[in-house]
Amino acid sequence: MERIVTLSFRARDLINGEHRLFLIAELMGTDCNLILVEENGKIVDLLRRRGVDSRDGRALLPGLRYTAPPPDYRQNPLEATAASLEASVRQTSTDMPLSVWMLRTFRGLSPLIAREIAFRAGADIALPLSALTPIGWGEVLSVFRQIGEGKFSPVLVRREGEIVDFSWLPMMQYGGETEKFLSFSAMLDLVFAERENRGRRKTKTEETMRLLQSEQDKLTRKLAKQRTEFELAGEREPLREAGDLLKANLYRAKRGMESLTVDDFYHGVERKIPLDPKLSPSENAGAYYRRYAKAKAREEHLRCQIAEGEAELVYLRRVAESLSRAENDSDRAEIRAELIDAGYLRERVTEKKKGKKRSPSMPLQTISSSGIPVSVGRNNRQNDQLTFKIAHREDLWFHVKDYHGAHVVLHTRGETVDEECVLEAACLAVTHSEQKGKGKTAVDYTAVRNVKKPPGAKPGGVVYREFKTVVVSSATANASKKHRRP
């Protein structure tokens, strides 16, 4: 019942001739190690060198004699009987969870197996000892017998396509889909291949997310600066007033003066107007008018720039939200292609060699409980394609109010639908938005004919009118499982 494997090798060298070497694999959580040992017990080398200050007090260094880990004095589950279990329980608090008690009482059990035994014994991984029935104790002994008889079945559990866990015992505690294998090697090949692919996908997604965040940060700083300039440009009226006052008092001003104090007929007070001594009085008045006109033009220019920047910031946030919902490599590739088209990313050499422009993939297709087809755009390209090319003008279009999310189309073709069908489509809009799981969310819906794309709008950007609103709670959205793939 120890996780220690010793591999024996027949070795040959010029000094010792033929001799034996042992590779000892200690497979014990964070203390895992590989140790190469000579026949006399002397350590040749090891994966992790450890001094006497290690957790178990063993010194493992080249040249020292190998010592096994200290013995585990917990009970051997293979020797457990109903009587021994009863005796062990009498010495323990009955409020202790069964899984914790098993880990403390028996050696060789992992936390995963302890939780699974507890679940099988009472359908609750936190089941206390006091709640265990004779049938439950029978389940405990049944698993122990499987270990003793060597009845091991390589299985893994998936939930929503992702691997949750894997073991030698079918996992019932997760409630997902169980996948069986002919061998542990085949199962582990799949587990670690998927883990590697998931890590690679995560790295690519994180790189794109960092790019999007960097672009948002730069744009936010730029907008803050432009708004400050816009406010300053809006304070231009004193320039025009100075020109008017100076023009009305030209007879009092002379070239070379640095200022002129006049009666301000705009505000009924005296005002000191700075002058450029190198210019004539009329030229000074003209300079004030030119500064006023420049500030006015600057204000209009900044107003356009700020509007464009705000629209771009909304677009970047919409792309980031789409990327966070991307389910597969195809979705991520579409978002990358969109960013390349928009100039945020450079096209890779491999992408240039393909030459062919990637067309948007089809939106997600589902069917409502009433049998009406529903489509969901998973990114900006799909949103545009769904709303303006696929959907009928009389279909119903859904989108979360004031937040980024998917375009959802209920393909009614103008037919009247019941409230439940509308609620299901609204739930899909919430599920595929940044408001997923965030309490109550308002969802607007209208006929597709009322949805328009403004000139120059970024992908996924639309405006709509004549809409109704339905409020969806996160609990309702999570409970709405009536949609199915056609």
ABEGO torsion letter per residue (X at the ends): XBBBBBBBBBBBBAAAEBBBBBBBBBBBEAABBBBBBBAAGBBABBABBBBAABAAGBBBBBGBBBBBBBBBABBBAAABBAAAAAAAAAABBAABBAAAAAAAABBGBBAAAAAAAAAAAAGBAABBAAABBAAAAAAAAAAAAAAAAGBBBBBBBBBGGBBABBBABBBAAAGBBBBBBABAAAAAAAAAAAAAAAAAAAAAAAAAAAAAAAAAAAAAAAAAAAAAAAAAAAAAAAAAAAAAAAAAAAAABBBGBABBBBBBAAAGBBBBBBBBAABBAAAAAAAAAAAAAAAAAAAAAAAAAAAAAAAAAAAAAAAAAAAAABABAAAAAAAAAAAAAAGABBBBAAAAAAGBBBBBBBBBBBBBAAGBBBBBBABAAAAAAAAAAABBAABBBBBBBGBBEBBBBBBAGGBBBBAAAAAAAAAAAAAABAABGAEBBBBBBBBAAABBBBBGBBBGBBBBBGBBBBBBBAAAAAABAABBBX
